[in-house]
Amino acid sequence: MPQTVRHVQRSLKFIPAAYNPWVMRVIHWLLPIFLRIRLRSWLPAGIDRIEVSGVDHLVDLYQQFESHQARFLMAPRHVEVDDPLSGLYLCSRAVAQAAKKRGIQLKQPVHIHFVYERGMTIWAGKLVGWLLSHIGGTPIRRGRKPDWVGLKAAKKLMLEGDMPLVVAPEGATNGHSERIGPLEPGVAQLGFWCAEDLQKAGRPETVFIVPVGIRYRYEQNNWPRLATLLTRLEKQSGLVPLDSESSEHTTPPDKDCYLRILRLGERLIETMEGFYKRCYPQKIESAAANPTANQPETFTHPEACTQRLHTLLNKALRVSEQFFNLKGNGTFVDRARQIEEASWNYIYREDLPELDQLSPLERGLADWAAQEASLRELHMRIAESFVAVDAHYLKEKPSFERCAEMTLLMSDLLARLDGEKLPGRPRLGLRWVQMTVQPPIEVNSRLAAYQTNRRSGRQAVSDLTEDIRASLEETIER
């Protein structure tokens, strides 16, 4: 059974950044271990090497930053939970070594401030919250629109911090190295705020945003190990595993895994559709209103499959939204964040006194409300893992990496339904990371358009966000 919160919790306090260079030096020293060894169940690691291109862009900007000629913000992809480790390598190794090679002296340790999601300390633990704070992190609550406390702290670090700032414009991991999820406007907005504040203060710095691509690849295409994982997932989902070792089985291993992934995906969609139809019938539209009702129900038809998946995600989100009395406006990602915030308002209560001051009756009712909210939030968590998924991604390029990504997403789903709070992802072999630092995007030249009026300001933010997306797309096409 999926795990839920059983008791009401204290409110989520803001954790201010408290950067300590000595803590950072220890982390830098331990980084090779973190990259190779799984220290926590939710941190796959197993990274053999990291290759960085375009690092001189960052060396130049760090030099300008330290000479008060520039302020800049890095906007990296957010593919996996391993991304922070890749980012640490980029600063502590790649930038530092490239600067030394060019005879440029940068302040040590070379590091950054960064924005992280406040909920990370919920599932990763309080120790992680302390660590993130002491290596320069500042939290933000994604579902709180707007989170003025978090935004104010990020804005201050962007303007006055002793190090550059990092914000992932995707906002959350999407599990796809070669598919960019929806970008949030926060990165562009922070850039404009900083440029505007510098202008008001009469400071000469130029503001830049630096897109950084991140792609994970496997050192070897270990199809047999992927096939073993698929066999386990097939058993969990009630499918009879295909005997890929039979003497009559002549399908190449790559195509065999691809077909099994399609079969497993079809099974999961079909089973979840049945679950919501049976248990939440009031949330399900009629077949006549379903545009995919008469289309081929198979993963080999990408359009029909994608529509079925999106319909299923919508149903799951609606179950949560109806409980929390939410309208369900925006994209799947927007709706997921709204549900998360609504659930936290029941679990991490800001409207209650200290919990030990509550009467047993009040505490019991608060626990009850927290349990219900946690249970309804699970529908969103199931949908959250698949908001970036569509059938085209796998069909257009059934590479080992894409097959592995899709299989691991399905593994996460089954693990959550089986009651694992923090699913430990199976390892399919050692990986390597390709990081691409793109040319900086100047913000100051766009400031006049941003300041014209509100409408043009929103358009300027949108245009800059699209330019960031286009730059990140280039890192995939290479």
C-alpha positions as CSV (number, residue, x, y, z in Angstrom):
1,M,0.0,0.0,0.0
2,P,1.3,3.5,-0.8
3,Q,2.8,5.3,2.2
4,T,1.0,8.3,3.7
5,V,1.6,10.8,6.5
6,R,0.0,9.7,9.7
7,H,0.3,12.7,11.9
8,V,0.1,16.5,11.5
9,Q,3.5,18.2,11.3
10,R,5.0,21.5,12.3
11,S,4.9,24.3,9.7
12,L,7.6,24.4,7.1
13,K,9.9,27.2,8.2
14,F,12.1,29.0,5.7
15,I,15.7,27.8,5.8
16,P,18.0,30.8,5.1
17,A,21.3,30.2,3.2
18,A,24.2,29.9,5.6
19,Y,27.1,29.2,3.3
20,N,30.1,27.8,5.0
21,P,33.2,27.4,2.7
22,W,34.7,24.7,4.9
23,V,31.6,22.5,4.5
24,M,31.8,23.1,0.8
25,R,35.5,22.1,0.7
26,V,34.6,18.8,2.4
27,I,31.8,18.2,-0.1
28,H,34.2,19.0,-3.0
29,W,36.7,16.5,-1.6
30,L,34.0,13.8,-1.2
31,L,32.5,14.4,-4.7
32,P,34.3,11.5,-6.4
33,I,32.7,9.1,-3.9
34,F,29.3,10.7,-4.2
35,L,29.5,10.2,-8.0
36,R,30.4,6.6,-7.9
37,I,28.6,5.1,-4.8
38,R,24.9,5.0,-4.0
39,L,24.9,6.7,-0.5
40,R,21.1,7.1,-0.3
41,S,18.4,4.9,-1.9
42,W,17.0,7.8,-3.9
43,L,20.4,8.9,-5.3
44,P,21.3,6.5,-8.1
45,A,24.8,8.0,-8.9
46,G,27.0,5.4,-10.6
47,I,28.6,8.2,-12.7
48,D,31.9,7.2,-14.2
49,R,32.9,10.4,-15.8
50,I,31.7,13.9,-16.7
51,E,32.6,15.7,-19.9
52,V,32.1,19.5,-20.2
53,S,32.1,21.6,-23.3
54,G,31.9,25.4,-23.4
55,V,33.4,25.8,-19.9
56,D,35.3,28.9,-21.0
57,H,32.0,30.8,-21.0
58,L,31.8,30.3,-17.3
59,V,35.5,31.1,-16.6
60,D,35.0,34.4,-18.3
61,L,31.8,35.2,-16.4
62,Y,33.3,34.2,-13.1
63,Q,36.2,36.5,-13.8
64,Q,33.8,39.4,-14.6
65,F,31.7,38.5,-11.6
66,E,34.6,38.8,-9.2
67,S,35.7,42.1,-10.8
68,H,32.2,43.5,-10.4
69,Q,31.6,43.7,-14.1
70,A,28.8,41.1,-14.3
71,R,26.1,39.2,-12.4
72,F,25.0,35.9,-13.9
73,L,22.6,33.1,-13.3
74,M,23.1,29.5,-14.5
75,A,20.0,27.8,-16.0
76,P,20.7,24.1,-16.2
77,R,18.5,21.2,-17.3
78,H,16.9,19.2,-14.5
79,V,16.9,15.6,-15.7
80,E,17.6,13.5,-12.7
81,V,18.2,13.8,-8.9
82,D,21.9,13.4,-9.7
83,D,22.0,16.9,-11.4
84,P,23.4,18.7,-8.3
85,L,26.4,16.3,-8.3
86,S,27.0,17.2,-12.0
87,G,26.7,20.9,-11.1
88,L,29.2,20.5,-8.2
89,Y,31.7,18.9,-10.7
90,L,31.1,21.7,-13.2
91,C,32.2,24.4,-10.7
92,S,34.7,22.6,-8.5
93,R,36.5,20.7,-11.2
94,A,35.8,21.9,-14.8
95,V,35.7,25.7,-14.1
96,A,38.5,25.6,-11.6
97,Q,40.8,23.6,-13.9
98,A,40.0,25.6,-17.0
99,A,40.7,28.9,-15.1
100,K,44.0,27.5,-13.8
101,K,45.0,26.4,-17.3
102,R,44.4,29.9,-18.6
103,G,46.3,31.5,-15.7
104,I,43.1,33.1,-14.2
105,Q,42.9,33.2,-10.4
106,L,39.4,32.7,-9.1
107,K,38.2,32.7,-5.5
108,Q,38.3,29.3,-3.9
109,P,36.3,27.2,-3.6
110,V,34.6,27.9,-6.9
111,H,30.9,27.5,-6.1
112,I,27.4,28.9,-6.6
113,H,24.3,29.8,-4.6
114,F,21.3,27.7,-5.8
115,V,17.5,27.5,-5.4
116,Y,16.1,24.2,-4.3
117,E,12.5,23.0,-3.7
118,R,11.5,23.2,-0.1
119,G,9.8,19.8,-0.2
120,M,13.2,18.2,-0.8
121,T,13.9,18.3,3.0
122,I,10.6,16.5,3.6
123,W,11.5,13.4,1.8
124,A,15.3,13.6,2.0
125,G,15.5,14.5,5.7
126,K,16.4,17.4,8.0
127,L,20.1,16.7,7.6
128,V,19.8,17.4,3.9
129,G,18.1,20.7,4.8
130,W,21.1,21.7,7.0
131,L,23.6,20.6,4.3
132,L,21.8,22.5,1.5
133,S,21.8,25.6,3.6
134,H,25.5,25.4,4.4
135,I,26.5,24.9,0.8
136,G,24.7,28.0,-0.4
137,G,21.1,26.8,-1.1
138,T,18.0,28.8,-0.6
139,P,14.5,27.1,-0.7
140,I,11.3,28.0,-2.6
141,R,7.8,26.5,-2.4
142,R,6.8,25.8,-5.9
143,G,3.1,25.6,-5.3
144,R,2.8,28.8,-3.3
145,K,2.0,31.5,-6.0
146,P,3.9,33.6,-5.3
147,D,6.3,32.5,-2.5
148,W,7.4,36.0,-1.7
149,V,9.8,34.9,1.1
150,G,11.6,32.5,-1.2
151,L,11.6,34.9,-4.2
152,K,12.9,37.7,-2.0
153,A,15.8,35.6,-0.8
154,A,16.7,34.4,-4.3
155,K,16.4,38.0,-5.6
156,K,18.8,39.2,-2.9
157,L,21.4,36.5,-3.7
158,M,21.2,37.3,-7.4
159,L,21.8,41.0,-6.7
160,E,24.2,40.8,-3.7
161,G,25.5,37.3,-3.3
162,D,29.2,36.5,-3.3
163,M,28.6,33.8,-5.8
164,P,26.5,33.4,-9.0
165,L,23.0,31.8,-8.7
166,V,21.7,28.6,-10.2
167,V,18.0,28.0,-10.9
168,A,16.7,25.1,-13.0
169,P,14.0,26.6,-15.3
170,E,12.2,23.2,-15.6
171,G,11.5,23.4,-11.9
172,A,11.5,19.6,-11.4
173,T,13.1,16.5,-12.9
174,N,11.4,15.0,-15.9
175,G,13.5,11.9,-16.4
176,H,14.3,12.6,-20.0
177,S,17.8,13.5,-21.1
178,E,16.6,14.3,-24.6
179,R,13.3,16.0,-24.0
180,I,12.9,19.4,-22.2
181,G,9.9,19.8,-20.0
182,P,7.9,23.0,-19.7
183,L,10.0,26.0,-18.5
184,E,8.9,28.2,-15.7
185,P,9.3,32.0,-16.1
186,G,11.2,32.4,-12.8
187,V,14.7,32.4,-14.3
188,A,13.9,35.1,-16.8
189,Q,12.1,37.1,-14.1
190,L,15.0,37.0,-11.7
191,G,17.3,38.2,-14.5
192,F,15.1,41.2,-15.2
193,W,14.7,42.0,-11.5
194,C,18.5,42.0,-11.1
195,A,19.1,44.2,-14.1
196,E,16.4,46.6,-13.0
197,D,17.8,46.8,-9.4
198,L,21.3,47.3,-10.7
199,Q,20.1,50.2,-12.9
200,K,18.3,51.8,-10.0
201,A,21.4,51.5,-7.8
202,G,23.6,53.0,-10.6
203,R,25.8,49.8,-10.7
204,P,27.5,49.0,-14.0
205,E,27.3,45.2,-13.9
206,T,25.8,43.4,-16.9
207,V,23.4,40.6,-16.2
208,F,23.7,37.3,-18.1
209,I,21.8,34.0,-18.1
210,V,23.8,30.9,-19.0
211,P,21.8,27.8,-20.2
212,V,23.6,24.5,-19.3
213,G,22.6,21.2,-21.0
214,I,22.9,17.9,-19.1
215,R,22.6,14.5,-20.7
216,Y,23.1,11.1,-19.1
217,R,24.4,8.2,-21.1
218,Y,25.4,4.7,-20.3
219,E,28.9,3.4,-20.8
220,Q,27.5,0.2,-22.2
221,N,24.1,-0.7,-23.7
222,N,23.4,-3.4,-21.2
223,W,20.2,-4.9,-22.8
224,P,20.3,-8.1,-20.7
225,R,20.2,-6.1,-17.4
226,L,17.3,-4.0,-18.8
227,A,15.5,-7.2,-19.8
228,T,15.9,-8.6,-16.2
229,L,14.4,-5.4,-14.8
230,L,11.5,-5.7,-17.3
231,T,10.9,-9.2,-16.2
232,R,10.5,-8.1,-12.6
233,L,8.2,-5.2,-13.6
234,E,6.1,-7.6,-15.7
235,K,5.6,-9.9,-12.7
236,Q,4.7,-6.9,-10.5
237,S,2.1,-5.7,-13.0
238,G,0.5,-9.1,-13.5
239,L,1.9,-9.8,-17.0
240,V,3.3,-13.2,-17.9
241,P,7.0,-12.5,-18.6
242,L,8.2,-13.2,-22.1
243,D,10.8,-15.9,-22.3
244,S,13.6,-13.9,-24.1
245,E,16.0,-16.8,-23.6
246,S,13.9,-19.4,-25.5
247,S,15.7,-21.1,-28.4
248,E,12.7,-20.0,-30.6
249,H,13.1,-16.4,-29.6
250,T,15.1,-14.7,-32.3
251,T,14.2,-11.0,-31.8
252,P,17.3,-8.8,-31.3
253,P,17.7,-7.8,-27.6
254,D,17.2,-4.0,-28.3
255,K,13.9,-4.6,-30.2
256,D,12.8,-7.2,-27.7
257,C,13.2,-4.7,-24.8
258,Y,11.5,-2.0,-26.9
259,L,8.4,-4.2,-27.5
260,R,8.3,-5.3,-23.9
261,I,8.3,-1.6,-22.7
262,L,5.4,-0.9,-25.0
263,R,3.6,-4.0,-23.6
264,L,4.2,-3.0,-20.0
265,G,3.2,0.6,-20.7
266,E,-0.1,-0.6,-22.2
267,R,-0.7,-2.8,-19.2
268,L,-0.1,0.0,-16.7
269,I,-2.4,2.5,-18.6
270,E,-5.1,-0.1,-18.9
271,T,-4.9,-1.1,-15.3
272,M,-4.9,2.5,-14.0
273,E,-7.8,3.4,-16.3
274,G,-9.8,0.5,-14.8
275,F,-8.8,1.6,-11.2
276,Y,-10.1,5.1,-11.7
277,K,-13.2,4.0,-13.5
278,R,-14.1,1.5,-10.7
279,C,-13.1,3.5,-7.7
280,Y,-13.7,7.1,-8.8
281,P,-16.6,6.9,-11.3
282,Q,-17.8,10.4,-10.6
283,K,-14.4,11.7,-11.9
284,I,-14.6,9.9,-15.2
285,E,-16.2,11.4,-18.3
286,S,-18.4,9.3,-20.5
287,A,-17.0,7.3,-23.4
288,A,-18.9,9.6,-25.8
289,A,-16.9,12.6,-24.4
290,N,-13.6,10.7,-24.7
291,P,-12.0,11.5,-28.1
292,T,-9.8,8.4,-27.9
293,A,-12.6,5.9,-27.2
294,N,-12.6,4.5,-30.7
295,Q,-8.9,4.9,-31.5
296,P,-6.5,1.9,-31.4
297,E,-5.6,1.2,-27.8
298,T,-2.0,0.4,-28.2
299,F,1.4,1.9,-27.5
300,T,2.3,1.5,-31.2
301,H,-0.1,4.3,-32.0
302,P,1.6,7.3,-30.4
303,E,-1.2,9.8,-30.8
304,A,-3.8,7.6,-29.3
305,C,-1.4,6.5,-26.5
306,T,-0.4,10.0,-25.6
307,Q,-4.0,11.1,-25.5
308,R,-5.0,8.1,-23.3
309,L,-2.1,8.9,-20.9
310,H,-3.0,12.6,-20.7
311,T,-6.6,11.7,-20.0
312,L,-5.5,9.4,-17.3
313,L,-3.2,12.0,-15.7
314,N,-6.1,14.5,-15.9
315,K,-8.4,12.0,-14.0
316,A,-5.8,11.4,-11.3
317,L,-5.2,15.1,-10.8
318,R,-9.0,15.8,-10.7
319,V,-9.4,13.3,-7.8
320,S,-6.9,15.4,-5.8
321,E,-8.3,18.7,-7.0
322,Q,-11.9,17.9,-6.0
323,F,-10.8,17.0,-2.5
324,F,-8.9,20.2,-2.1
325,N,-11.6,22.3,-3.9
326,L,-9.2,23.4,-6.6
327,K,-10.3,24.6,-10.0
328,G,-7.5,22.8,-11.9
329,N,-6.2,25.7,-14.0
330,G,-3.0,25.6,-15.9
331,T,-0.7,22.8,-17.2
332,F,-0.3,19.4,-15.6
333,V,2.8,20.8,-13.8
334,D,1.0,23.9,-12.6
335,R,-1.9,21.7,-11.3
336,A,0.5,19.3,-9.5
337,R,2.2,22.2,-7.7
338,Q,-1.2,23.6,-6.6
339,I,-2.2,20.2,-5.2
340,E,1.1,19.9,-3.4
341,E,0.7,23.3,-1.7
342,A,-3.0,22.5,-0.8
343,S,-1.9,19.2,0.8
344,W,0.9,20.8,2.7
345,N,-1.6,23.3,4.2
346,Y,-3.3,20.4,5.8
347,I,-0.2,18.5,6.9
348,Y,2.3,21.3,7.8
349,R,-0.1,23.6,9.7
350,E,0.7,27.2,10.0
351,D,-2.6,28.1,11.5
352,L,-2.1,26.0,14.7
353,P,-0.1,26.7,17.9
354,E,2.7,24.5,18.9
355,L,1.5,20.9,18.5
356,D,2.2,19.9,22.1
357,Q,-0.3,22.6,23.1
358,L,-3.2,20.9,21.3
359,S,-5.8,18.9,23.2
360,P,-6.0,15.2,22.4
361,L,-9.3,16.0,20.5
362,E,-7.6,18.8,18.4
363,R,-4.6,16.7,17.8
364,G,-6.7,13.8,16.7
365,L,-8.7,15.9,14.2
366,A,-5.5,17.5,12.9
367,D,-3.9,14.0,12.3
368,W,-7.1,12.9,10.6
369,A,-7.0,15.9,8.2
370,A,-3.3,15.3,7.5
371,Q,-3.8,11.6,6.7
372,E,-6.7,12.4,4.3
373,A,-4.7,15.1,2.6
374,S,-1.6,12.9,2.2
375,L,-3.7,10.1,0.7
376,R,-5.3,12.4,-1.8
377,E,-1.9,13.9,-2.7
378,L,-0.8,10.5,-3.8
379,H,-2.9,10.7,-6.9
380,M,-0.9,13.8,-7.9
381,R,2.4,12.0,-7.1
382,I,1.5,9.2,-9.5
383,A,0.7,11.7,-12.2
384,E,3.7,13.8,-11.5
385,S,6.1,11.1,-12.7
386,F,4.6,11.0,-16.1
387,V,3.8,14.6,-17.0
388,A,6.6,14.8,-19.5
389,V,6.0,11.4,-21.1
390,D,4.6,10.8,-24.5
391,A,4.8,7.8,-26.8
392,H,6.6,9.7,-29.5
393,Y,9.8,10.1,-27.4
394,L,10.4,6.3,-27.4
395,K,9.2,5.5,-30.9
396,E,11.2,8.2,-32.7
397,K,14.5,6.9,-31.2
398,P,14.3,3.6,-29.2
399,S,17.9,4.0,-28.0
400,F,19.2,2.2,-24.9
401,E,19.1,5.5,-22.9
402,R,15.5,6.2,-23.8
403,C,14.4,2.6,-23.2
404,A,16.1,2.8,-19.8
405,E,14.5,6.1,-18.9
406,M,11.0,4.9,-19.7
407,T,11.5,1.6,-17.9
408,L,12.8,3.4,-14.8
409,L,9.8,5.8,-14.8
410,M,7.5,2.7,-14.8
411,S,9.7,1.2,-12.0
412,D,9.2,4.3,-9.9
413,L,5.4,4.1,-10.4
414,L,5.2,0.4,-9.3
415,A,7.5,1.1,-6.4
416,R,5.3,3.9,-5.1
417,L,2.2,1.8,-5.4
418,D,4.0,-1.0,-3.5
419,G,4.6,1.4,-0.6
420,E,8.2,2.6,-1.1
421,K,8.4,6.2,0.0
422,L,11.7,6.8,-1.7
423,P,12.1,4.2,-4.5
424,G,15.7,3.0,-4.9
425,R,16.2,3.0,-8.7
426,P,17.8,-0.1,-10.1
427,R,21.2,0.4,-11.7
428,L,21.5,-0.5,-15.3
429,G,25.3,0.1,-15.5
430,L,27.8,2.9,-15.1
431,R,26.8,6.3,-16.7
432,W,28.6,9.3,-18.0
433,V,27.4,12.9,-18.2
434,Q,27.7,15.3,-21.1
435,M,27.4,18.9,-19.9
436,T,27.2,21.7,-22.4
437,V,27.7,25.3,-21.3
438,Q,25.9,27.5,-23.8
439,P,26.8,31.1,-24.8
440,P,25.5,33.6,-22.2
441,I,22.3,35.5,-22.9
442,E,22.5,39.2,-22.0
443,V,19.5,40.6,-20.1
444,N,20.3,44.3,-20.0
445,S,19.6,44.9,-23.7
446,R,16.1,43.6,-23.1
447,L,15.4,45.8,-20.1
448,A,13.8,48.7,-21.9
449,A,11.2,46.5,-23.5
450,Y,10.6,44.9,-20.1
451,Q,10.0,48.3,-18.4
452,T,7.6,49.7,-21.0
453,N,4.4,48.5,-19.4
454,R,3.0,45.4,-17.8
455,R,2.0,43.7,-21.0
456,S,5.4,44.3,-22.7
457,G,7.0,43.1,-19.4
458,R,5.2,39.8,-19.5
459,Q,6.1,39.5,-23.2
460,A,9.8,40.2,-22.5
461,V,9.8,37.5,-19.8
462,S,8.1,35.1,-22.2
463,D,10.6,35.9,-25.0
464,L,13.6,35.4,-22.8
465,T,12.2,32.1,-21.5
466,E,11.8,30.9,-25.1
467,D,15.4,31.9,-25.9
468,I,16.6,29.9,-22.9
469,R,14.5,26.9,-24.1
470,A,16.0,27.3,-27.7
471,S,19.5,27.3,-26.2
472,L,18.9,24.2,-24.1
473,E,17.4,22.5,-27.2
474,E,20.7,23.0,-29.0
475,T,22.5,21.0,-26.4
476,I,20.2,18.0,-27.2
477,E,20.6,18.3,-31.0
478,R,24.4,18.1,-30.8
